[in-house]
Amino acid sequence: MGDVRGLGRVHKEVNNRNLNGYLLETTANFRLRNYAFSRMELVDKDELFPLNPLLPNFRIGAYTFGGARELIQNRLGQLALGADLRLYSKALVLDSVYGKNPISFQIFLRVRPALEPSRALAPARTAERCKPAITRF
């Protein structure tokens, strides 16, 4: 299981504003080739309406839930098929521009380079060791 946490701040000198961003992400690997992941992002945005710089900044939240299944795993690399769903939170005044409940989804292929040679073949070697020996007389 992998976790990522982050915090960032940008100071805009033009209008003397601080914009914050927060990130929390986790990934769980189960049954060898399956991954479940989630990500939460909260960011302050002031560039949503560039023609009206006097508008306040808005806090936007994005909440992602998804999964991936490795289709190919060999000494050259890994190929996985995945999908995720993203839900958003925002100020009510943004409904006329972004809709009441914006959501998005994506389907993707993930390509990764090969693992270390000793780790890339470890599952196959383990499976071979677990096979019962057959002795013929």
C-alpha positions as a Markdown table, in Angstrom:
| # | Residue | x | y | z |
|---|---|---|---|---|
| 1 | Met | 0.0 | 0.0 | 0.0 |
| 2 | Gly | 1.4 | 3.4 | -0.9 |
| 3 | Asp | 0.4 | 6.8 | 0.4 |
| 4 | Val | 1.2 | 10.3 | -0.8 |
| 5 | Arg | 0.5 | 13.4 | 1.1 |
| 6 | Gly | 1.2 | 17.0 | 0.0 |
| 7 | Leu | 0.7 | 20.6 | 0.9 |
| 8 | Gly | 1.6 | 23.5 | -1.3 |
| 9 | Arg | 1.2 | 27.3 | -1.3 |
| 10 | Val | 1.6 | 29.9 | -4.0 |
| 11 | His | 1.8 | 33.6 | -3.2 |
| 12 | Lys | 0.4 | 35.9 | -6.0 |
| 13 | Glu | 2.2 | 39.2 | -5.6 |
| 14 | Val | -0.1 | 40.9 | -8.2 |
| 15 | Asn | -3.2 | 40.7 | -5.8 |
| 16 | Asn | -1.3 | 39.7 | -2.6 |
| 17 | Arg | -3.2 | 36.4 | -2.3 |
| 18 | Asn | -2.0 | 33.0 | -1.0 |
| 19 | Leu | -3.4 | 30.0 | -2.8 |
| 20 | Asn | -3.2 | 26.7 | -1.0 |
| 21 | Gly | -3.3 | 23.1 | -2.3 |
| 22 | Tyr | -3.7 | 19.8 | -0.4 |
| 23 | Leu | -3.2 | 16.3 | -1.7 |
| 24 | Leu | -3.9 | 12.8 | -0.2 |
| 25 | Glu | -3.4 | 9.7 | -2.4 |
| 26 | Thr | -3.3 | 6.0 | -1.7 |
| 27 | Thr | -2.9 | 2.8 | -3.7 |
| 28 | Ala | -3.5 | -0.8 | -2.6 |
| 29 | Asn | -2.3 | -3.8 | -4.5 |
| 30 | Phe | -4.3 | -7.0 | -4.1 |
| 31 | Arg | -4.4 | -10.5 | -5.7 |
| 32 | Leu | -1.0 | -9.8 | -7.4 |
| 33 | Arg | -2.3 | -7.9 | -10.5 |
| 34 | Asn | -5.1 | -5.7 | -9.1 |
| 35 | Tyr | -4.8 | -2.1 | -7.9 |
| 36 | Ala | -7.4 | 0.1 | -6.2 |
| 37 | Phe | -6.6 | 3.8 | -5.8 |
| 38 | Ser | -8.1 | 7.0 | -4.5 |
| 39 | Arg | -7.0 | 10.6 | -4.5 |
| 40 | Met | -8.3 | 13.7 | -2.8 |
| 41 | Glu | -7.2 | 17.2 | -3.9 |
| 42 | Leu | -8.3 | 20.6 | -2.5 |
| 43 | Val | -6.9 | 23.6 | -4.4 |
| 44 | Asp | -7.5 | 27.3 | -4.3 |
| 45 | Lys | -8.0 | 28.7 | -7.8 |
| 46 | Asp | -8.0 | 32.4 | -8.8 |
| 47 | Glu | -7.7 | 32.0 | -12.6 |
| 48 | Leu | -11.1 | 30.6 | -13.3 |
| 49 | Phe | -12.3 | 33.9 | -14.7 |
| 50 | Pro | -9.2 | 35.7 | -16.1 |
| 51 | Leu | -11.3 | 38.5 | -17.6 |
| 52 | Asn | -12.5 | 39.5 | -14.1 |
| 53 | Pro | -9.5 | 39.4 | -11.7 |
| 54 | Leu | -11.6 | 41.0 | -8.9 |
| 55 | Leu | -13.5 | 37.8 | -8.3 |
| 56 | Pro | -12.4 | 35.9 | -5.2 |
| 57 | Asn | -10.5 | 32.7 | -5.3 |
| 58 | Phe | -12.4 | 29.5 | -5.1 |
| 59 | Arg | -11.6 | 26.2 | -3.4 |
| 60 | Ile | -12.1 | 23.3 | -5.7 |
| 61 | Gly | -12.1 | 19.7 | -4.5 |
| 62 | Ala | -11.5 | 16.6 | -6.7 |
| 63 | Tyr | -12.1 | 13.1 | -5.3 |
| 64 | Thr | -11.0 | 10.2 | -7.5 |
| 65 | Phe | -11.7 | 6.5 | -7.0 |
| 66 | Gly | -10.4 | 3.9 | -9.4 |
| 67 | Gly | -8.7 | 0.6 | -10.2 |
| 68 | Ala | -6.4 | -1.1 | -12.6 |
| 69 | Arg | -5.7 | -4.7 | -13.6 |
| 70 | Glu | -2.3 | -5.7 | -15.0 |
| 71 | Leu | -2.8 | -7.5 | -18.3 |
| 72 | Ile | 0.8 | -8.2 | -19.1 |
| 73 | Gln | 3.7 | -8.5 | -16.6 |
| 74 | Asn | 7.0 | -9.7 | -18.0 |
| 75 | Arg | 10.7 | -8.9 | -18.0 |
| 76 | Leu | 10.2 | -6.0 | -20.4 |
| 77 | Gly | 7.5 | -4.2 | -18.4 |
| 78 | Gln | 3.9 | -4.1 | -17.3 |
| 79 | Leu | 0.7 | -3.1 | -19.1 |
| 80 | Ala | -2.5 | -2.5 | -17.2 |
| 81 | Leu | -6.1 | -1.5 | -18.1 |
| 82 | Gly | -7.8 | 0.8 | -15.6 |
| 83 | Ala | -10.6 | 3.3 | -15.0 |
| 84 | Asp | -11.5 | 5.9 | -12.5 |
| 85 | Leu | -14.4 | 8.2 | -11.5 |
| 86 | Arg | -13.8 | 11.7 | -10.3 |
| 87 | Leu | -16.3 | 13.8 | -8.2 |
| 88 | Tyr | -15.9 | 17.5 | -7.6 |
| 89 | Ser | -16.8 | 20.0 | -4.9 |
| 90 | Lys | -17.0 | 23.7 | -5.5 |
| 91 | Ala | -18.7 | 26.9 | -4.5 |
| 92 | Leu | -22.4 | 27.2 | -5.3 |
| 93 | Val | -21.8 | 30.3 | -7.4 |
| 94 | Leu | -19.9 | 28.2 | -9.9 |
| 95 | Asp | -23.0 | 26.0 | -10.7 |
| 96 | Ser | -23.9 | 28.2 | -13.7 |
| 97 | Val | -20.5 | 27.6 | -15.3 |
| 98 | Tyr | -19.6 | 24.0 | -14.2 |
| 99 | Gly | -23.0 | 22.5 | -13.4 |
| 100 | Lys | -24.5 | 21.4 | -10.1 |
| 101 | Asn | -22.7 | 18.0 | -9.7 |
| 102 | Pro | -19.8 | 17.8 | -12.1 |
| 103 | Ile | -18.2 | 14.4 | -12.5 |
| 104 | Ser | -15.7 | 12.8 | -14.9 |
| 105 | Phe | -14.3 | 9.4 | -15.7 |
| 106 | Gln | -11.5 | 8.0 | -17.7 |
| 107 | Ile | -10.5 | 4.6 | -19.1 |
| 108 | Phe | -6.7 | 4.2 | -19.5 |
| 109 | Leu | -3.8 | 1.9 | -20.4 |
| 110 | Arg | -0.9 | 2.2 | -18.0 |
| 111 | Val | 2.6 | 1.2 | -19.2 |
| 112 | Arg | 5.5 | 0.7 | -16.7 |
| 113 | Pro | 9.1 | -0.2 | -17.3 |
| 114 | Ala | 10.3 | -3.6 | -16.1 |
| 115 | Leu | 10.8 | -4.2 | -12.4 |
| 116 | Glu | 14.2 | -5.2 | -11.2 |
| 117 | Pro | 15.1 | -8.6 | -12.8 |
| 118 | Ser | 14.9 | -10.5 | -9.6 |
| 119 | Arg | 11.5 | -9.0 | -8.7 |
| 120 | Ala | 9.9 | -9.2 | -12.1 |
| 121 | Leu | 10.0 | -13.0 | -12.2 |
| 122 | Ala | 9.5 | -13.6 | -8.5 |
| 123 | Pro | 5.7 | -14.5 | -8.8 |
| 124 | Ala | 6.4 | -17.0 | -11.5 |
| 125 | Arg | 9.2 | -18.6 | -9.6 |
| 126 | Thr | 7.0 | -18.8 | -6.5 |
| 127 | Ala | 4.2 | -20.5 | -8.4 |
| 128 | Glu | 6.7 | -23.0 | -9.9 |
| 129 | Arg | 7.9 | -23.9 | -6.4 |
| 130 | Cys | 4.4 | -24.6 | -5.2 |
| 131 | Lys | 3.6 | -27.1 | -8.0 |
| 132 | Pro | 3.5 | -30.7 | -6.6 |
| 133 | Ala | 6.2 | -32.9 | -7.9 |
| 134 | Ile | 5.1 | -35.8 | -10.0 |
| 135 | Thr | 7.2 | -38.9 | -9.8 |
| 136 | Arg | 6.8 | -41.7 | -12.3 |
| 137 | Phe | 8.0 | -45.2 | -11.6 |
